[in-house]
Amino acid sequence: MESMLVQVNGIRLGVVCQSGGPTLVMLHGFTGSAAGWGSHLDTLASRGWRVIALDLPGHGRSDAPDDPRRYAIENCQHDILAALQELGVNQGEAVLLGYSMGGRIALYTAFSGFFRALILESASPGLEDPAEREQRRSSDEALAASIERDGVPAFIERWEKLPLFASQNTLPAEARKALRRQRLNNRASGLAQSLRGVGVGVQPSLHARLPTLRIPVLLIAGELDTKFTAIARSMARSLPQSQLCIVPGAGHAVHLEQPEEFASLVGDFLIHTRTNRQGQ
């Protein structure tokens, strides 16, 4: 795997990539980074895929602009497409995979028409109710202020205790330590402005647009994450070409909690979409 920085739209994005083969683009969740995909990068590359994992703005090695508007989901889309064009990826060639926050951004970006298929892990199309969005925006602002006030280590200590991540307590000790190290390798300003710019409270609702997304979509959610399994089931009913997989024994981060099953689901979907494309 090669690590680099790519200049796009006035900022630098951290990229981890492997040359050769059809392209899979991977977007991490909040507090994550390209490195957070761990062994999946090498596993998928070993199966013949050109894996491109991006550090989203404010995360990992990417720049962390001061203006929260720079993190807006439409700007994330522009940055992702610009980075892929810099790396020589053409429209219709790549499959896009996103987890959690990265899944929301991936879904929005998929409407650009650039990608031939989409994989969403523990993702959502945003909030439909304007009052609920405003409530979430307010809570995200309070959380962003606390990150700036207390620093990243104190925030991560609280973040890891959220019920959403309770099932991660079953991970091996070394895996939990590696996950914490990766989360701590972020800057307070980047995390805070990411919350303000691309949090659920400020993201436009994509519910009404789901029936218009006419590419194959794989939806993955962990059985123990009841909130996101319900969201995934609802999305599956609206997307014209969806495949839903609820993974037993996993919570929000299926790729960490059931890595072999996650790799199998993603690998099978990639083979299927590649075969279908070649047959067209």
Backbone bond lengths (Angstrom), bond angles and torsions (degrees), N, CA, C in turn:
res aa  C-N    CA-C-N  psi(-1)  N-CA   C-N-CA  omega(-1)  CA-C   N-CA-C  phi
1 M - - - 1.462 - - 1.532 110.09 -
2 E 1.313 115.87 138.38 1.455 122.00 179.13 1.519 109.65 -107.77
3 S 1.326 117.29 134.96 1.461 122.49 176.97 1.518 109.06 -107.62
4 M 1.338 115.93 139.52 1.460 120.29 -178.53 1.519 109.76 -156.13
5 L 1.321 114.87 171.64 1.459 122.63 171.00 1.521 107.68 -115.66
6 V 1.332 116.31 133.01 1.461 122.11 179.61 1.525 108.83 -115.00
7 Q 1.322 116.98 129.46 1.465 122.43 -179.89 1.523 109.28 -85.20
8 V 1.346 116.52 120.69 1.468 120.85 179.11 1.527 109.37 -141.98
9 N 1.310 115.95 129.69 1.467 121.06 171.65 1.534 113.11 50.39
10 G 1.321 116.10 38.37 1.458 121.16 175.21 1.512 116.18 85.94
11 I 1.336 118.94 1.41 1.467 121.44 175.47 1.522 109.33 -131.32
12 R 1.339 115.44 166.68 1.460 121.14 176.45 1.529 109.28 -106.52
13 L 1.332 115.45 134.86 1.455 121.50 175.58 1.520 109.48 -111.00
14 G 1.346 116.40 134.21 1.448 120.88 172.94 1.519 109.83 -74.39
15 V 1.326 116.24 136.70 1.462 121.81 -178.15 1.517 109.27 -135.25
16 V 1.329 115.68 136.77 1.455 122.33 167.84 1.513 106.49 -116.94
17 C 1.343 117.70 126.11 1.460 118.39 -175.01 1.513 111.98 -145.89
18 Q 1.313 113.58 160.22 1.458 123.85 177.88 1.515 107.18 -127.21
19 S 1.315 117.83 132.35 1.458 120.41 -177.50 1.522 111.28 -81.55
20 G 1.333 114.58 157.34 1.455 120.60 174.08 1.508 114.49 89.24
21 G 1.346 116.61 151.02 1.455 121.78 174.38 1.511 113.65 80.70
22 P 1.348 117.15 173.37 1.468 121.50 173.85 1.527 110.05 -65.59
23 T 1.323 116.97 155.37 1.467 121.51 -167.14 1.524 112.91 -100.37
24 L 1.337 114.84 133.86 1.458 123.58 170.23 1.521 107.83 -120.38
25 V 1.333 116.66 122.79 1.468 122.40 -179.98 1.519 108.15 -104.17
26 M 1.354 117.94 131.92 1.457 122.72 -173.55 1.529 110.85 -121.91
27 L 1.341 115.60 129.78 1.471 122.40 179.80 1.526 109.28 -118.90
28 H 1.317 117.06 125.57 1.465 123.88 -176.18 1.527 112.14 -80.95
29 G 1.322 115.99 175.32 1.455 122.37 177.37 1.522 112.90 -92.71
30 F 1.325 116.75 179.58 1.466 122.74 179.06 1.524 109.56 -61.67
31 T 1.320 116.29 136.27 1.481 127.52 -173.75 1.522 111.90 73.36
32 G 1.328 118.25 4.23 1.462 120.98 -178.50 1.519 112.69 -94.71
33 S 1.330 114.64 -165.89 1.460 122.75 176.47 1.518 107.49 -167.11
34 A 1.317 115.94 173.99 1.461 119.72 176.74 1.523 110.97 -57.76
35 A 1.344 116.28 -38.00 1.462 120.29 -178.69 1.518 112.45 -65.36
36 G 1.348 116.86 -21.14 1.453 120.66 -178.10 1.526 114.19 -66.90
37 W 1.340 117.54 -13.88 1.469 119.86 176.24 1.525 111.45 -74.39
38 G 1.331 116.50 -13.79 1.463 120.88 173.09 1.519 113.72 55.83
39 S 1.333 115.64 -132.36 1.464 121.48 -174.19 1.524 112.90 -67.02
40 H 1.348 117.81 -16.61 1.462 119.11 179.52 1.526 111.79 -61.98
41 L 1.322 117.53 -30.12 1.461 120.31 178.61 1.517 110.60 -60.20
42 D 1.335 116.00 -50.01 1.466 120.17 -179.17 1.523 111.70 -72.34
43 T 1.335 116.65 -37.11 1.468 119.72 -179.68 1.514 111.47 -60.81
44 L 1.329 116.35 -47.77 1.462 119.85 -178.58 1.526 111.25 -70.55
45 A 1.332 116.82 -36.11 1.462 119.65 177.05 1.529 110.91 -64.81
46 S 1.340 116.34 -36.48 1.469 120.03 -179.48 1.527 111.71 -67.49
47 R 1.335 116.42 -18.56 1.464 120.70 178.37 1.527 112.36 -91.90
48 G 1.336 115.59 11.45 1.455 119.71 172.93 1.504 116.10 97.45
49 W 1.347 117.13 11.42 1.455 119.88 -178.53 1.522 111.26 -98.91
50 R 1.309 115.15 143.09 1.460 120.36 169.85 1.520 106.82 -84.18
51 V 1.304 116.86 102.66 1.461 122.28 -176.04 1.526 109.36 -90.12
52 I 1.329 116.22 128.03 1.462 122.54 175.03 1.527 107.23 -124.06
53 A 1.322 116.80 111.02 1.469 122.16 178.24 1.520 108.41 -109.92
54 L 1.326 115.72 127.81 1.463 121.53 -175.88 1.523 111.43 -105.69
55 D 1.329 116.01 144.17 1.469 121.70 164.15 1.525 106.85 -86.45
56 L 1.321 117.37 116.68 1.457 120.21 179.45 1.539 109.99 -69.69
57 P 1.321 118.68 157.54 1.468 120.73 -178.10 1.530 112.00 -52.21
58 G 1.346 114.89 135.48 1.457 120.53 -179.52 1.510 114.47 85.09
59 H 1.325 117.39 -0.56 1.464 122.02 -177.12 1.527 110.76 -125.26
60 G 1.333 114.84 153.46 1.461 119.98 175.28 1.513 112.33 54.60
61 R 1.344 115.62 -128.95 1.468 120.75 -177.32 1.524 112.75 -93.92
62 S 1.339 117.69 -0.29 1.463 119.69 179.31 1.524 111.05 -73.12
63 D 1.323 115.25 157.77 1.458 120.54 177.50 1.526 110.74 -65.19
64 A 1.331 114.82 155.28 1.467 122.14 179.03 1.523 108.76 -123.63
65 P 1.334 117.90 83.85 1.472 120.56 -179.16 1.528 111.88 -59.56
66 D 1.332 115.83 153.90 1.464 121.01 -178.65 1.525 113.07 -76.35
67 D 1.335 117.04 -26.37 1.467 121.39 -175.71 1.527 110.15 -87.31
68 P 1.332 118.74 116.43 1.470 119.69 -179.39 1.527 113.49 -61.09
69 R 1.341 117.42 -24.02 1.463 119.84 178.85 1.521 111.72 -64.95
70 R 1.333 116.56 -23.54 1.472 120.53 178.88 1.530 111.46 -67.41
71 Y 1.344 117.27 -19.84 1.468 122.13 -178.20 1.537 111.96 -91.98
72 A 1.319 118.09 -1.73 1.455 121.50 -175.99 1.521 111.10 -53.79
73 I 1.322 116.40 150.84 1.457 121.07 -171.23 1.528 112.32 -60.66
74 E 1.324 117.46 -33.53 1.460 119.38 177.90 1.527 111.13 -68.08
75 N 1.335 117.24 -33.50 1.461 120.37 176.01 1.523 111.33 -72.32
76 C 1.333 116.68 -35.69 1.467 119.70 174.03 1.525 110.04 -59.03
77 Q 1.326 116.33 -42.82 1.464 120.04 178.35 1.527 110.60 -59.79
78 H 1.331 116.64 -47.85 1.464 120.28 -179.97 1.530 110.82 -59.26
79 D 1.341 116.89 -41.63 1.461 120.86 -178.92 1.526 111.69 -65.18
80 I 1.332 116.10 -43.80 1.467 120.61 -179.32 1.520 110.56 -61.99
81 L 1.326 116.82 -48.24 1.465 120.48 -178.50 1.527 111.06 -65.35
82 A 1.342 116.82 -38.81 1.462 120.14 178.95 1.525 110.85 -65.64
83 A 1.341 117.04 -41.11 1.462 120.75 179.10 1.525 110.82 -63.01
84 L 1.323 116.77 -42.19 1.463 119.95 -179.42 1.525 111.01 -66.98
85 Q 1.308 117.33 -37.91 1.462 119.87 177.40 1.525 110.76 -65.90
86 E 1.349 116.68 -37.38 1.469 120.69 175.17 1.524 111.16 -62.04
87 L 1.321 116.39 -31.83 1.467 122.09 -178.40 1.523 112.40 -90.42
88 G 1.318 116.75 5.96 1.454 120.83 174.47 1.511 115.70 81.84
89 V 1.337 117.27 20.59 1.468 121.32 178.12 1.520 108.81 -90.51
90 N 1.322 116.70 129.35 1.462 121.84 -178.18 1.524 111.96 -100.37
91 Q 1.313 116.09 159.17 1.457 121.58 178.02 1.529 110.68 -57.41
92 G 1.340 115.53 136.97 1.454 121.49 177.88 1.508 115.09 85.56
93 E 1.342 117.85 -1.80 1.463 120.67 -177.20 1.525 113.64 -92.55
94 A 1.328 117.69 -33.33 1.464 121.20 -165.46 1.527 112.76 -104.08
95 V 1.333 113.56 153.66 1.460 123.18 168.36 1.524 106.88 -104.11
96 L 1.331 117.45 138.65 1.466 122.74 -177.98 1.519 109.87 -109.86
97 L 1.331 116.54 130.63 1.469 122.87 178.85 1.520 108.95 -123.13
98 G 1.333 117.62 130.80 1.454 121.04 178.45 1.511 112.07 -137.20
99 Y 1.330 114.92 142.20 1.466 122.31 179.31 1.521 110.39 -113.49
100 S 1.338 117.81 127.74 1.464 124.19 173.16 1.533 110.32 55.18
101 M 1.327 119.72 -116.75 1.461 120.30 176.40 1.519 110.54 -55.31
102 G 1.322 116.57 -43.65 1.460 120.44 177.25 1.515 112.16 -62.32
103 G 1.335 116.83 -28.99 1.460 120.90 176.03 1.514 112.07 -69.51
104 R 1.341 116.63 -40.02 1.469 119.35 176.60 1.522 110.78 -62.72
105 I 1.327 115.32 -43.48 1.462 120.09 179.10 1.528 110.31 -66.91
106 A 1.332 116.76 -39.19 1.466 120.51 179.10 1.523 111.03 -63.25
107 L 1.326 117.02 -43.17 1.459 120.21 179.29 1.526 110.55 -60.85
108 Y 1.325 117.08 -47.53 1.462 120.50 178.54 1.530 110.56 -59.60
109 T 1.329 116.25 -44.02 1.462 121.25 -176.99 1.520 111.81 -68.28
110 A 1.327 117.10 -28.80 1.471 120.67 -179.77 1.526 111.67 -62.85
111 F 1.336 117.71 -26.43 1.459 120.52 179.17 1.534 112.45 -71.32
112 S 1.324 117.04 -6.75 1.472 120.73 176.64 1.522 111.59 -69.22
113 G 1.329 117.49 -20.62 1.457 121.26 -176.42 1.517 113.96 83.83
114 F 1.334 117.48 5.68 1.464 121.30 -175.98 1.528 111.98 -78.11
115 F 1.341 116.90 -29.64 1.466 121.02 -171.55 1.520 111.66 -102.63
116 R 1.323 115.89 153.00 1.463 120.31 -178.61 1.521 112.71 -96.62
117 A 1.339 117.99 -12.75 1.467 121.72 176.89 1.523 108.12 -162.48
118 L 1.341 115.29 164.80 1.462 121.24 -173.16 1.523 109.87 -141.35
119 I 1.338 115.79 138.64 1.471 122.27 174.33 1.519 107.82 -123.49
120 L 1.327 116.67 125.04 1.464 121.55 -179.59 1.522 109.06 -119.40
121 E 1.317 116.06 123.59 1.471 122.46 176.48 1.526 108.89 -111.09
122 S 1.333 116.61 118.13 1.468 121.58 176.87 1.526 111.15 50.45
123 A 1.316 115.31 51.78 1.466 121.22 -176.08 1.522 110.37 -116.35
124 S 1.337 115.29 170.85 1.466 120.28 178.82 1.515 109.82 -144.13
125 P 1.340 117.22 159.83 1.464 121.37 174.52 1.518 113.32 -89.86
126 G 1.334 117.53 15.34 1.460 121.13 -179.50 1.516 112.04 93.81
127 L 1.314 115.77 -171.09 1.462 122.95 -177.67 1.521 110.15 -106.02
128 E 1.340 116.35 130.65 1.463 120.65 -178.89 1.520 112.71 -77.76
129 D 1.319 117.56 -37.46 1.460 122.47 -172.94 1.536 110.54 -80.81
130 P 1.348 118.58 119.58 1.468 120.65 -179.96 1.528 113.08 -57.57
131 A 1.333 117.63 -37.26 1.465 120.41 179.41 1.525 110.51 -65.86
132 E 1.330 116.41 -39.12 1.466 120.06 178.06 1.520 110.80 -67.72
133 R 1.335 116.53 -37.42 1.472 119.60 176.82 1.522 110.81 -63.25
134 E 1.325 117.51 -42.39 1.458 120.27 -179.89 1.519 111.12 -65.70
135 Q 1.318 117.30 -38.75 1.461 120.76 176.94 1.529 110.39 -62.77
136 R 1.322 116.50 -42.08 1.457 120.23 178.92 1.526 111.16 -68.45
137 R 1.330 116.82 -39.04 1.464 119.31 177.73 1.523 110.51 -59.87
138 S 1.319 116.51 -41.52 1.460 121.18 179.68 1.525 111.41 -64.63
139 S 1.328 116.76 -42.43 1.472 119.71 -179.78 1.524 110.68 -69.38
140 D 1.346 117.11 -35.25 1.467 119.57 177.01 1.531 110.97 -66.96
141 E 1.330 116.93 -37.01 1.464 120.13 177.18 1.525 110.72 -63.11
142 A 1.330 116.66 -42.46 1.467 120.19 177.58 1.524 110.81 -62.85
143 L 1.336 116.50 -39.56 1.465 119.97 179.36 1.528 110.59 -68.00
144 A 1.327 116.61 -41.31 1.466 120.01 177.81 1.520 111.28 -60.54
145 A 1.328 116.57 -42.86 1.473 120.33 178.73 1.516 111.21 -63.15
146 S 1.327 117.42 -36.84 1.468 120.13 179.66 1.526 111.40 -68.93
147 I 1.341 117.04 -34.62 1.468 119.90 176.93 1.519 109.81 -64.10
148 E 1.338 116.80 -44.36 1.465 120.51 179.54 1.527 110.96 -65.70
149 R 1.321 116.36 -35.73 1.463 120.54 -177.08 1.532 112.03 -76.51
150 D 1.334 116.85 -44.65 1.465 120.82 -170.45 1.518 114.29 -99.67
151 G 1.345 117.44 -17.32 1.451 120.88 -179.95 1.521 112.69 91.89
152 V 1.331 114.85 166.72 1.463 121.45 -175.44 1.526 113.19 -66.20
153 P 1.340 121.00 -46.94 1.470 119.27 -177.86 1.526 113.63 -57.10
154 A 1.339 117.63 -42.99 1.467 120.76 179.46 1.522 110.58 -66.06
155 F 1.333 116.02 -39.25 1.459 119.43 179.16 1.529 110.85 -65.29
156 I 1.320 117.60 -46.12 1.467 120.82 -178.50 1.526 110.48 -62.81
157 E 1.311 116.92 -34.99 1.469 120.67 177.00 1.530 110.00 -59.19
158 R 1.315 116.95 -42.61 1.474 120.76 178.08 1.531 111.19 -74.52
159 W 1.310 116.35 -41.35 1.465 122.34 -176.50 1.537 111.28 -58.58
160 E 1.312 115.74 -42.73 1.464 119.85 -176.45 1.526 112.89 -71.45
161 K 1.322 116.09 -13.24 1.469 119.91 179.23 1.529 112.89 -94.64
162 L 1.331 117.53 1.72 1.463 120.15 177.69 1.534 110.10 -64.31
163 P 1.336 117.60 143.16 1.470 120.17 177.87 1.534 113.01 -55.04
164 L 1.337 117.20 -28.96 1.457 121.71 179.75 1.521 112.03 -57.42
165 F 1.339 116.09 -30.35 1.459 120.27 -175.72 1.527 113.03 -108.00
166 A 1.322 117.86 12.77 1.468 121.01 -175.85 1.518 111.94 -58.35
167 S 1.322 117.54 -37.47 1.468 120.19 -177.39 1.526 111.95 -67.76
168 Q 1.334 118.19 -15.70 1.464 120.29 177.83 1.525 112.38 -72.81
169 N 1.338 116.69 -11.02 1.461 119.80 175.97 1.515 112.15 -66.39
170 T 1.339 116.90 -16.59 1.467 120.38 179.09 1.522 112.31 -85.56
171 L 1.329 117.74 -6.36 1.457 120.09 177.83 1.522 110.69 -65.23
172 P 1.332 118.40 151.51 1.469 120.55 173.99 1.522 110.94 -56.05
173 A 1.327 115.65 149.60 1.468 120.57 -175.58 1.521 111.90 -55.35
174 E 1.321 118.00 -41.25 1.459 120.82 -178.10 1.524 111.01 -66.60
175 A 1.330 116.64 -35.91 1.471 120.09 178.12 1.523 110.61 -67.30
176 R 1.347 116.88 -38.73 1.460 119.75 178.17 1.523 110.97 -66.21
177 K 1.330 116.52 -38.22 1.467 120.13 178.58 1.529 110.92 -65.71
178 A 1.321 116.72 -41.62 1.464 120.56 179.69 1.522 110.62 -64.89
179 L 1.338 116.50 -39.65 1.461 120.93 178.75 1.518 110.59 -64.07
180 R 1.325 116.57 -42.46 1.468 119.61 179.24 1.526 110.79 -65.52
181 R 1.324 117.46 -42.38 1.466 120.12 178.16 1.519 111.04 -58.36
182 Q 1.320 115.82 -42.69 1.463 120.00 -179.99 1.528 110.62 -65.27
183 R 1.331 117.53 -42.96 1.464 120.60 179.26 1.531 111.49 -64.02
184 L 1.321 115.81 -38.65 1.466 120.01 -179.11 1.524 112.42 -70.54
185 N 1.326 116.47 -17.14 1.460 120.63 -178.87 1.526 110.72 -84.63
186 N 1.320 115.66 44.05 1.454 123.28 176.61 1.526 108.55 -129.25
187 R 1.320 116.10 164.52 1.461 121.08 179.62 1.524 109.98 -104.81
188 A 1.315 115.47 144.79 1.463 119.91 -179.28 1.520 111.19 -58.08
189 S 1.318 117.45 -43.44 1.468 120.37 -178.18 1.519 111.30 -63.01
190 G 1.332 117.48 -40.94 1.449 120.87 -178.77 1.515 112.59 -65.65
191 L 1.343 116.62 -44.15 1.457 119.93 179.37 1.529 111.06 -66.43
192 A 1.329 116.08 -42.09 1.471 120.03 -178.48 1.529 111.01 -63.78
193 Q 1.328 116.91 -46.35 1.465 119.28 -177.67 1.532 111.37 -72.29
194 S 1.314 117.41 -28.58 1.461 120.11 174.55 1.523 110.64 -64.02
195 L 1.328 116.51 -42.64 1.467 120.04 176.65 1.525 111.23 -60.41
196 R 1.318 115.70 -43.15 1.467 119.79 -178.22 1.528 111.81 -70.01
197 G 1.322 116.84 -34.79 1.455 120.02 -172.87 1.508 115.96 -91.43
198 V 1.353 117.29 -31.27 1.462 119.12 -175.01 1.530 111.89 -136.43
199 G 1.338 116.58 21.10 1.460 120.39 175.06 1.519 111.05 -68.31
200 V 1.328 115.66 166.16 1.465 120.59 -178.28 1.532 111.37 -59.12
201 G 1.334 117.08 -31.77 1.460 120.21 -177.06 1.513 114.73 -68.44
202 V 1.334 117.46 -22.69 1.465 120.13 -179.10 1.519 112.14 -109.39
203 Q 1.316 117.58 -6.83 1.462 119.98 179.15 1.528 110.70 -73.78
204 P 1.320 118.02 136.26 1.467 119.44 174.19 1.523 110.60 -66.65
205 S 1.316 116.51 143.73 1.456 120.55 177.71 1.531 110.01 -68.30
206 L 1.330 115.66 134.89 1.462 120.97 -179.47 1.525 112.17 -108.98
207 H 1.324 117.65 6.51 1.462 121.36 -175.78 1.532 112.10 -54.77
208 A 1.326 116.60 -47.58 1.464 120.41 -175.16 1.521 112.42 -69.00
209 R 1.334 117.13 -20.92 1.458 120.51 -176.79 1.530 112.73 -88.97
210 L 1.321 118.20 -13.39 1.469 120.53 -174.68 1.532 112.79 -55.06
211 P 1.331 120.44 -43.21 1.470 118.77 -178.74 1.527 114.27 -64.10
212 T 1.334 117.81 -13.51 1.468 120.63 -178.73 1.523 112.54 -92.75
213 L 1.345 118.08 -4.59 1.466 121.26 -178.22 1.532 108.58 -87.01
214 R 1.318 115.98 96.84 1.464 120.93 -170.78 1.524 111.78 -103.30
215 I 1.335 114.65 56.13 1.457 122.06 170.19 1.526 107.39 -130.38
216 P 1.342 118.60 158.90 1.461 120.14 176.73 1.529 111.15 -62.12
217 V 1.330 116.15 134.82 1.468 121.77 -179.80 1.526 108.68 -130.48
218 L 1.323 116.61 127.01 1.467 122.83 172.61 1.523 107.97 -101.83
219 L 1.327 116.22 122.29 1.462 122.49 177.81 1.521 108.65 -105.36
220 I 1.335 116.67 122.53 1.466 122.59 180.00 1.519 108.75 -119.53
221 A 1.327 116.77 131.69 1.465 121.87 174.99 1.516 108.53 -145.96
222 G 1.334 115.94 152.72 1.455 121.20 178.74 1.513 111.38 -88.15
223 E 1.309 115.89 137.45 1.471 121.31 -177.43 1.524 112.53 -56.39
224 L 1.342 117.73 -33.99 1.452 121.78 -176.97 1.528 112.59 -77.33
225 D 1.306 116.69 -14.10 1.469 122.44 179.66 1.528 107.74 -95.79
226 T 1.324 116.30 81.07 1.468 120.44 -171.35 1.527 112.83 -64.23
227 K 1.326 117.43 -33.04 1.461 119.88 179.10 1.522 110.76 -62.00
228 F 1.321 116.78 -48.72 1.458 119.35 -174.87 1.522 113.25 -82.08
229 T 1.320 118.27 -20.41 1.461 118.27 171.16 1.532 109.52 -68.22
230 A 1.335 116.68 -38.72 1.460 120.02 177.38 1.530 110.92 -64.82
231 I 1.331 116.59 -41.35 1.464 120.34 178.15 1.531 109.85 -63.65
232 A 1.330 116.65 -43.03 1.465 120.27 -179.48 1.527 111.27 -62.82
233 R 1.319 116.82 -41.57 1.470 119.95 178.85 1.532 110.30 -63.00
234 S 1.316 116.39 -41.22 1.461 120.10 179.19 1.527 111.02 -64.86
235 M 1.324 117.04 -42.89 1.460 120.53 178.79 1.528 110.87 -63.41
236 A 1.338 116.44 -39.22 1.466 120.67 -178.75 1.521 111.37 -60.32
237 R 1.325 115.91 -32.22 1.472 119.55 179.92 1.525 112.06 -73.00
238 S 1.324 117.28 -22.04 1.467 120.87 -176.34 1.527 113.72 -99.28
239 L 1.323 117.15 -26.44 1.461 120.38 -177.19 1.531 110.16 -81.56
240 P 1.323 118.47 131.21 1.470 121.04 -174.63 1.527 114.31 -65.90
241 Q 1.362 117.88 -32.21 1.466 120.99 -175.38 1.527 109.70 -128.19
242 S 1.320 116.90 62.47 1.463 120.13 -174.95 1.520 112.20 -107.61
243 Q 1.318 114.17 152.20 1.459 123.50 172.65 1.525 106.90 -129.57
244 L 1.316 118.02 124.51 1.465 123.05 -175.60 1.519 110.47 -107.43
245 C 1.337 116.27 129.93 1.463 121.84 177.41 1.526 108.98 -130.02
246 I 1.328 116.67 114.09 1.462 122.82 174.58 1.526 107.15 -99.28
247 V 1.314 116.81 119.30 1.462 121.88 -171.11 1.525 110.47 -95.91
248 P 1.327 118.40 118.88 1.472 121.26 178.17 1.532 111.41 -64.07
249 G 1.316 115.10 147.94 1.461 120.55 174.70 1.506 115.19 72.07
250 A 1.336 117.12 14.64 1.468 120.85 -179.78 1.514 110.01 -127.01
251 G 1.332 115.48 150.40 1.448 122.31 174.22 1.520 109.99 -104.95
252 H 1.329 116.60 -134.13 1.462 121.44 -172.54 1.530 112.57 -67.18
253 A 1.321 117.68 -41.05 1.471 121.41 -176.01 1.525 109.84 -99.81
254 V 1.309 116.53 78.90 1.466 121.07 -177.44 1.521 110.89 -59.44
255 H 1.338 117.14 -38.47 1.467 120.12 -176.96 1.522 112.43 -64.08
256 L 1.332 117.86 -22.83 1.463 121.68 176.94 1.526 111.92 -93.49
257 E 1.314 116.50 -39.27 1.461 120.94 -170.75 1.519 113.08 -85.33
258 Q 1.321 117.21 -30.36 1.466 122.43 175.27 1.535 108.25 -135.46
259 P 1.338 116.73 67.45 1.467 120.02 -171.64 1.526 114.28 -62.88
260 E 1.320 117.85 -36.91 1.469 119.47 -178.66 1.525 110.84 -68.05
261 E 1.331 116.90 -41.83 1.449 120.71 178.64 1.528 110.34 -66.60
262 F 1.333 116.50 -41.13 1.461 120.48 178.40 1.527 110.33 -60.83
263 A 1.319 117.26 -47.85 1.468 120.97 -179.52 1.523 111.12 -61.82
264 S 1.333 116.61 -37.51 1.454 120.74 179.51 1.528 111.01 -66.55
265 L 1.343 116.83 -45.55 1.459 120.95 179.88 1.527 111.23 -62.03
266 V 1.322 115.76 -46.80 1.466 119.97 -179.28 1.524 110.31 -65.26
267 G 1.338 116.47 -45.59 1.461 120.32 -179.20 1.513 112.70 -60.42
268 D 1.335 116.79 -44.99 1.465 120.36 179.36 1.522 111.61 -63.36
269 F 1.333 116.30 -41.11 1.467 120.31 -179.89 1.523 110.38 -64.98
270 L 1.327 117.21 -41.95 1.459 121.02 179.74 1.526 111.09 -62.78
271 I 1.322 116.17 -43.10 1.468 120.04 178.13 1.530 110.25 -62.51
272 H 1.331 115.91 -43.92 1.457 120.53 -178.53 1.525 111.75 -62.50
273 T 1.339 116.79 -45.66 1.463 119.41 -177.93 1.525 110.04 -70.00
274 R 1.320 117.45 -32.97 1.472 120.72 178.85 1.525 110.16 -68.94
275 T 1.335 116.41 -42.48 1.459 120.85 179.44 1.523 110.99 -63.53
276 N 1.335 115.71 -44.15 1.463 119.78 179.32 1.528 111.62 -62.03
277 R 1.336 115.44 -39.68 1.467 119.34 -179.78 1.521 110.85 -65.52
278 Q 1.331 117.00 -41.27 1.462 120.37 -179.21 1.517 111.06 -67.57
279 G 1.363 115.61 -26.79 1.449 119.15 -178.36 1.511 113.84 -82.99
280 Q 1.332 116.88 -8.29 1.468 119.96 -177.11 1.521 111.56 -78.46
